[in-house]
Amino acid sequence: MSRNPVVENVVPDQRYPRQVLETFALELMHAVGVDDAQAETLTDNLLWNDAAGRANHGVERLEILLQRVHAGLIQCPAPIRFQRLGPSAAHLDAGHGFGQHAGRLGIDHAIEMADEAGLAGITVNASNFFGTGAYFVARAVDAGMIGLAFSNSFPKVAAHDGLRPILGTNRLAFGAPLGRDRRLLVDMSTAALAGSTLRTYQTEAKAMPAGLAIDETGAPVTDPAQASSSTLLPAAGAKGFGLGLMVELLAGVLTGAGMSSGVGSLYKDFDRKADNGHFFLVIDIARFMPADIWQERAEWLAHEVLSSATAGDVRLPGDRLEQSLEDSLVNGIPLSPKIVASLTRTSKEYGLSPPVVLSD
């Protein structure tokens, strides 16, 4: 006699209208003392990530970000200073405000300058964690330009063949228009494992594959309980280390921001400001070739890539993100029960009641 398998009760994500989440996030930030400009940018950034399927960079981060505001480690308002260094170069001192706000200002200044000069590079220092690079380069793509974004972070990653943390997970992103209504959006950590993914392993108590992290002797770490004291490995060995070092040079050394151990941890360091650095580069395609020629060539390349499959489907970077954005627009933004609990807990901590849609 066969037995029915035991099926765990998994609570599904709940869908929420964007406007409801916007109103809630803004009310919560204002209660903590976040100024209007940064609150609006942060809300747009976090909800874009939730809608794009990047929940680990969405409103889940509000709890820790507002803790750092409350501790005086993220300035509100931030004394931001923009300095034009030449026709295609500029520097932004973010005044230790939100990294998401500094990133938006940086990429938008770069887009404006690239429209004038053909391309523009902007360095940013005195900033904080900025989330995904895709959010920023997508703004350049929507302006018909190519965008690159780099950001360093506190050291969690070993050098190739090294044992101790020396670089951050150092994110890089690249975006370009691929013709009619299609965007290429590459967004990646230069570590074998992103910090947000590491926290997922820890939260869910899932075993980690070998080759992602090591202990102080260089032995592989697969137990998520040991992950906090482990060192991440660079992606693809020496190649990932080279990319991580490139990001550190552009986002750390060139910007005047913190470097390596000079960058503070979002979650662990409450005795100092983070001082993350970012670097943005925007290229105006029209200065190099007519827009219709770019579109024709880019569409041909995209077709060649997509038609190369012999088994399964080939996707272009950003395709799944775009599908999530479209789905969220129609059906609402998905939030897991864990994120809803975090938002409810945070709102109560600051004397607010969560909106009915976030309650049981």
C-alpha positions as CSV (number, residue, x, y, z in Angstrom):
1,M,0.0,0.0,0.0
2,S,1.5,3.2,-1.1
3,R,1.7,6.3,1.1
4,N,1.2,9.8,0.0
5,P,4.4,11.9,0.3
6,V,4.6,14.5,3.0
7,V,4.3,18.0,1.5
8,E,5.5,21.0,3.5
9,N,3.2,23.9,3.8
10,V,5.1,26.7,1.9
11,V,3.5,30.1,2.3
12,P,3.5,31.8,-1.1
13,D,4.6,35.3,-1.8
14,Q,2.0,38.0,-1.6
15,R,1.4,40.6,-4.3
16,Y,1.1,44.3,-3.5
17,P,0.2,47.3,-5.6
18,R,3.3,49.5,-6.1
19,Q,1.5,52.6,-4.8
20,V,0.7,50.9,-1.5
21,L,4.3,49.9,-1.0
22,E,5.5,53.4,-2.0
23,T,3.2,55.1,0.5
24,F,4.3,52.7,3.2
25,A,8.1,53.0,2.5
26,L,7.9,56.8,2.4
27,E,6.0,57.1,5.6
28,L,8.4,54.8,7.3
29,M,11.5,56.7,6.1
30,H,10.0,60.1,7.0
31,A,9.3,58.8,10.5
32,V,13.1,57.9,10.9
33,G,14.1,61.3,9.5
34,V,15.1,60.6,5.9
35,D,14.8,63.7,3.8
36,D,12.4,63.8,0.9
37,A,14.9,63.6,-1.9
38,Q,16.7,60.5,-0.6
39,A,13.4,58.9,0.5
40,E,12.0,59.2,-3.0
41,T,15.1,57.8,-4.6
42,L,15.5,54.9,-2.2
43,T,11.8,54.0,-2.5
44,D,12.0,53.9,-6.3
45,N,15.3,51.9,-6.2
46,L,14.1,49.3,-3.7
47,L,10.7,48.7,-5.3
48,W,12.4,48.5,-8.8
49,N,14.5,45.7,-7.4
50,D,11.6,43.9,-5.9
51,A,9.6,44.2,-9.1
52,A,12.6,43.0,-11.1
53,G,12.9,39.8,-9.0
54,R,15.9,41.0,-7.0
55,A,14.2,40.9,-3.6
56,N,17.5,40.7,-1.7
57,H,18.1,44.2,-2.9
58,G,14.5,45.5,-2.3
59,V,12.5,46.6,0.7
60,E,14.1,43.8,2.7
61,R,17.0,46.2,3.1
62,L,14.9,48.9,4.8
63,E,15.4,47.5,8.2
64,I,19.2,47.6,8.2
65,L,19.3,50.9,6.3
66,L,17.1,52.7,8.7
67,Q,19.1,51.3,11.6
68,R,22.1,53.0,10.1
69,V,20.2,56.2,9.7
70,H,19.1,56.0,13.3
71,A,22.8,55.4,14.4
72,G,23.9,58.5,12.4
73,L,25.9,56.5,9.9
74,I,23.8,57.5,6.9
75,Q,23.3,61.2,6.7
76,C,19.9,62.7,6.2
77,P,20.0,65.1,4.5
78,A,23.4,64.4,3.0
79,P,25.8,67.3,2.2
80,I,26.2,66.2,-1.4
81,R,28.8,68.1,-3.5
82,F,29.1,67.8,-7.3
83,Q,32.3,69.0,-9.0
84,R,32.8,69.2,-12.8
85,L,36.4,68.3,-13.6
86,G,36.2,68.7,-17.4
87,P,33.9,68.2,-20.4
88,S,33.6,64.4,-19.7
89,A,34.8,64.0,-16.1
90,A,33.2,64.8,-12.7
91,H,33.3,63.9,-9.0
92,L,30.4,63.5,-6.6
93,D,31.0,63.6,-2.8
94,A,27.9,61.7,-1.6
95,G,28.2,63.2,1.9
96,H,27.7,59.7,3.5
97,G,24.1,59.6,2.2
98,F,22.3,56.6,0.8
99,G,24.3,54.8,-1.9
100,Q,21.2,54.4,-4.0
101,H,20.7,58.1,-4.0
102,A,24.4,58.8,-4.8
103,G,24.2,56.2,-7.6
104,R,21.1,57.8,-9.2
105,L,22.7,61.3,-9.1
106,G,26.0,59.9,-10.4
107,I,24.5,58.1,-13.4
108,D,22.1,60.9,-14.2
109,H,25.0,63.4,-14.2
110,A,26.9,61.1,-16.4
111,I,24.0,60.8,-18.9
112,E,23.7,64.5,-19.1
113,M,27.4,65.0,-19.6
114,A,27.6,62.2,-22.2
115,D,24.9,63.9,-24.2
116,E,27.2,67.0,-24.3
117,A,30.6,65.3,-24.7
118,G,29.9,61.9,-26.2
119,L,31.0,60.0,-23.0
120,A,31.4,60.8,-19.3
121,G,33.0,59.2,-16.3
122,I,32.0,60.1,-12.7
123,T,33.7,59.1,-9.5
124,V,31.7,58.9,-6.2
125,N,33.1,58.7,-2.7
126,A,31.7,59.0,0.9
127,S,28.8,56.8,-0.1
128,N,27.1,53.6,1.1
129,F,25.9,50.3,-0.2
130,F,24.1,51.0,-3.5
131,G,22.3,47.8,-4.3
132,T,22.2,46.5,-7.8
133,G,24.1,48.1,-10.6
134,A,21.4,47.1,-13.1
135,Y,19.1,49.9,-11.7
136,F,21.6,52.5,-12.7
137,V,22.8,51.3,-16.1
138,A,19.1,50.8,-17.0
139,R,18.7,54.6,-16.7
140,A,21.5,55.1,-19.3
141,V,20.0,52.5,-21.6
142,D,16.6,54.2,-21.4
143,A,18.4,57.4,-22.6
144,G,19.7,55.4,-25.6
145,M,23.2,55.1,-24.2
146,I,25.6,52.5,-22.9
147,G,26.2,52.5,-19.2
148,L,28.7,50.9,-16.8
149,A,28.5,50.9,-13.0
150,F,31.1,49.7,-10.5
151,S,31.0,49.7,-6.7
152,N,33.3,48.4,-4.0
153,S,32.3,46.9,-0.7
154,F,33.9,45.7,2.6
155,P,36.4,42.8,2.2
156,K,34.9,39.4,2.2
157,V,36.8,37.9,-0.8
158,A,40.2,36.4,-1.0
159,A,42.8,37.2,-3.7
160,H,43.4,34.3,-6.1
161,D,45.3,31.7,-4.0
162,G,45.0,33.9,-1.0
163,L,43.5,33.0,2.4
164,R,42.1,36.2,4.0
165,P,39.5,38.6,2.8
166,I,41.1,41.5,0.8
167,L,38.4,42.7,-1.6
168,G,34.7,43.1,-1.4
169,T,32.2,41.3,-3.6
170,N,32.7,44.3,-5.8
171,R,29.7,44.6,-8.1
172,L,29.9,45.5,-11.8
173,A,27.1,46.2,-14.2
174,F,26.8,46.9,-18.0
175,G,23.8,48.0,-19.9
176,A,23.1,48.6,-23.6
177,P,20.1,49.0,-25.9
178,L,19.6,46.0,-28.1
179,G,17.2,47.5,-30.6
180,R,13.4,48.0,-30.3
181,D,12.3,47.8,-26.7
182,R,15.1,45.4,-25.6
183,R,17.8,46.1,-23.0
184,L,20.9,44.1,-22.3
185,L,21.5,44.3,-18.5
186,V,24.5,42.5,-17.0
187,D,24.8,42.8,-13.2
188,M,27.2,40.6,-11.3
189,S,29.3,40.2,-8.2
190,T,33.0,39.5,-8.9
191,A,32.9,36.9,-6.0
192,A,32.0,33.3,-6.5
193,L,29.0,34.1,-4.3
194,A,27.2,37.4,-3.7
195,G,26.8,38.5,-0.1
196,S,23.0,38.5,-0.4
197,T,23.1,34.9,-1.7
198,L,25.3,33.9,1.2
199,R,22.7,35.3,3.6
200,T,20.0,33.2,1.9
201,Y,22.1,30.0,2.5
202,Q,22.4,31.0,6.1
203,T,18.7,31.9,6.6
204,E,17.5,28.7,4.9
205,A,20.3,26.5,6.5
206,K,21.1,25.1,3.0
207,A,24.4,23.4,2.4
208,M,26.7,25.5,0.2
209,P,28.5,23.9,-2.8
210,A,32.2,23.5,-2.5
211,G,34.3,26.1,-4.3
212,L,32.5,29.2,-2.9
213,A,34.1,29.8,0.4
214,I,37.1,28.7,2.5
215,D,38.2,28.7,6.1
216,E,41.5,30.2,7.5
217,T,43.4,27.1,6.3
218,G,42.0,27.2,2.8
219,A,39.7,24.2,3.4
220,P,36.3,24.4,1.6
221,V,33.3,25.7,3.7
222,T,29.9,24.1,2.9
223,D,28.2,24.6,6.2
224,P,26.2,27.9,6.2
225,A,26.6,28.1,10.0
226,Q,30.3,28.6,9.4
227,A,29.8,31.1,6.5
228,S,30.1,34.2,8.7
229,S,33.7,33.5,9.6
230,S,34.6,32.2,6.2
231,T,36.2,33.9,3.2
232,L,34.5,34.0,-0.2
233,L,36.5,33.0,-3.3
234,P,36.6,35.2,-6.4
235,A,34.4,34.1,-9.3
236,A,36.3,31.9,-11.8
237,G,39.5,32.0,-9.9
238,A,42.1,34.4,-11.3
239,K,39.6,35.9,-13.7
240,G,37.2,37.0,-11.0
241,F,40.0,38.3,-8.9
242,G,41.2,40.4,-11.8
243,L,37.7,41.9,-12.3
244,G,37.3,42.5,-8.6
245,L,40.7,44.3,-8.5
246,M,39.6,46.4,-11.5
247,V,36.4,47.4,-9.6
248,E,38.5,48.3,-6.5
249,L,40.8,50.5,-8.6
250,L,38.0,52.3,-10.3
251,A,35.5,52.6,-7.4
252,G,38.0,52.8,-4.5
253,V,41.4,54.1,-5.5
254,L,40.3,56.5,-8.3
255,T,37.3,57.9,-6.3
256,G,39.1,58.7,-3.1
257,A,36.7,56.4,-1.2
258,G,37.6,53.6,1.3
259,M,39.6,50.7,-0.1
260,S,39.6,47.1,1.1
261,S,39.5,47.2,4.9
262,G,38.8,50.9,4.7
263,V,35.2,50.1,3.6
264,G,32.7,49.5,6.4
265,S,30.2,46.6,6.5
266,L,26.5,47.5,6.1
267,Y,25.5,44.9,8.7
268,K,28.5,44.6,11.1
269,D,30.2,48.0,11.4
270,F,28.2,50.4,13.6
271,D,31.2,52.3,14.8
272,R,32.2,53.9,11.5
273,K,30.7,55.1,8.2
274,A,30.9,52.8,5.3
275,D,32.7,55.1,2.7
276,N,31.8,53.0,-0.3
277,G,33.0,54.2,-3.7
278,H,31.3,54.0,-7.1
279,F,32.3,54.7,-10.7
280,F,30.0,55.4,-13.6
281,L,30.8,55.5,-17.3
282,V,28.2,56.5,-19.9
283,I,28.8,56.3,-23.7
284,D,26.5,58.1,-26.2
285,I,26.2,55.7,-29.0
286,A,25.1,58.4,-31.5
287,R,28.6,60.0,-31.3
288,F,30.1,56.8,-32.7
289,M,27.5,55.7,-35.2
290,P,23.9,56.5,-36.3
291,A,21.3,55.1,-33.9
292,D,19.6,53.1,-36.7
293,I,23.0,51.4,-37.6
294,W,23.6,50.5,-33.9
295,Q,20.1,49.1,-33.7
296,E,20.5,47.0,-36.8
297,R,23.9,45.6,-35.7
298,A,22.8,45.0,-32.1
299,E,19.6,43.2,-33.2
300,W,21.6,41.0,-35.5
301,L,23.9,40.0,-32.6
302,A,21.0,39.4,-30.3
303,H,19.4,37.1,-32.9
304,E,22.6,35.2,-33.4
305,V,22.9,34.6,-29.7
306,L,19.2,33.6,-29.2
307,S,19.2,31.3,-32.2
308,S,22.3,29.4,-31.0
309,A,20.5,26.9,-28.8
310,T,20.6,23.3,-29.6
311,A,18.9,22.2,-26.4
312,G,16.9,24.4,-24.0
313,D,16.5,28.1,-24.1
314,V,19.2,30.8,-24.5
315,R,18.5,34.0,-22.7
316,L,20.2,37.4,-22.9
317,P,21.3,39.0,-19.6
318,G,18.4,41.1,-18.4
319,D,15.6,39.0,-20.1
320,R,14.4,37.4,-16.9
321,L,14.6,40.8,-15.1
322,E,12.4,42.4,-17.8
323,Q,9.9,39.6,-17.5
324,S,9.7,40.1,-13.8
325,L,9.2,43.9,-14.2
326,E,6.3,43.3,-16.7
327,D,4.7,40.7,-14.4
328,S,4.9,43.0,-11.4
329,L,3.4,45.8,-13.3
330,V,0.4,43.7,-14.1
331,N,0.0,41.5,-11.0
332,G,1.7,43.6,-8.3
333,I,5.1,43.4,-6.6
334,P,5.7,40.0,-4.8
335,L,7.0,40.1,-1.2
336,S,7.8,36.9,0.8
337,P,6.3,36.4,4.3
338,K,9.8,37.0,5.7
339,I,10.0,40.4,4.1
340,V,6.5,41.3,5.2
341,A,7.4,40.4,8.8
342,S,10.5,42.5,8.6
343,L,8.5,45.5,7.3
344,T,5.9,45.0,10.0
345,R,8.6,44.7,12.7
346,T,10.4,47.8,11.5
347,S,7.3,49.9,11.3
348,K,6.3,49.0,14.9
349,E,9.8,49.8,16.1
350,Y,9.4,53.4,14.8
351,G,5.9,53.8,16.2
352,L,3.9,53.2,13.0
353,S,1.2,50.7,12.1
354,P,1.8,48.8,8.9
355,P,-0.9,49.3,6.3
356,V,-3.7,46.7,6.3
357,V,-2.2,45.1,3.1
358,L,0.9,44.2,5.1
359,S,-0.9,42.8,8.1
360,D,-2.2,39.3,8.6
